[in-house]
Each structure stands twice: as structure tokens, then as C-alpha cells.
Amino acid sequence: MGTVERVYAALDTPMSEDARAAVTALDEDSRSVATRFAGHAAVLTANMYAYEEARELVDHLERRMES
């Protein structure tokens, strides 16, 4: 079982050239919202990995106790 030390978040979606130009033209407020969202997504992802690791440990310990 590994330990997640750091998680980085990014949004990657396929876009047409028109959509890419619209994203490039985002104002500072919109970029700020996207940046905050990415931070929250990274925390959520790290928590998901931590929960999954804890769940696997519990399952492993339960199997050991049964044997």
C-alpha cells in the first residue's frame, strides 16, 4: 500500500479552436474561480485515495482476524 504525498489537479477537456479562444479570453475573476476549484478538486482526490487506502487496510486486517 502506497501513500499519496501530493495530488495536483488539472482540468483537461477536448476543445474546438473557438472554445479554446474563449477560455484564453477568461477574465481574472473567472481564472480565480477555476484555480480555487482545482484546489478543491485536489483535496477531494487526495481524500479519496486516503479513504481507499484505509478501507484496504481494514479489509486486510479483517481477513487476518478471520484466519
N, C-alpha and C positions, 0 to 999 in steps of 0.2 A: 504494500500500500504506500503510495507516494503522498507527499504533502504539497499542496499548492501554495507557493510563496507569494506570487503576484499574478494578477489577472489584468489584462489590458482589454479594453472594449473598442470596437470599431463597427461602424455600420457600412456594409458593402452591398449595394444593390445595383443590378444592371440598369443603365440609363441610356436614353437616347441623347443625341447631341443637344437637343432643345432642353431636356431636363437637366443635363449637366451644366448648361449655361445658366439655368435658373438657380441651381444650387450655388454656383460660383457667385451669383449676384446677391446671396443672402446678406441681410444687414447684420450688424454686430449683435443685436438682441437675439436674432434667430440663431446665430452661431453660439451664443452663450447658452441658450436653451439646449441645443444639441450637445454641447460639451457637458452640461450638467446631466443630461440624460445618459450619456455614455458612462459617466462616473457611476451613476445608479445601476446601470446595466452590469458594470464590472463587479460591483458589490454583490448584486444578485447572483451572478455567475460564480463568484468565489464561495458564497454561502451554499450554493447548490453542490459544488464539489465537496465542501466540508461536510455537509449533511450526508452525501453519498458515501464518503469515507467512513463516517461514524456508523452509518447503517450497515456497511460491510463488516465493520469491527464487531458490532452487536451480533450479526448473523454468525460470524466466525466463533465468537465466544459461546453463543447458544449451542452451536453444533459440538463444541468441545465439552460443554457441560453434559450433553446427552450421551457422550461416549464414555 
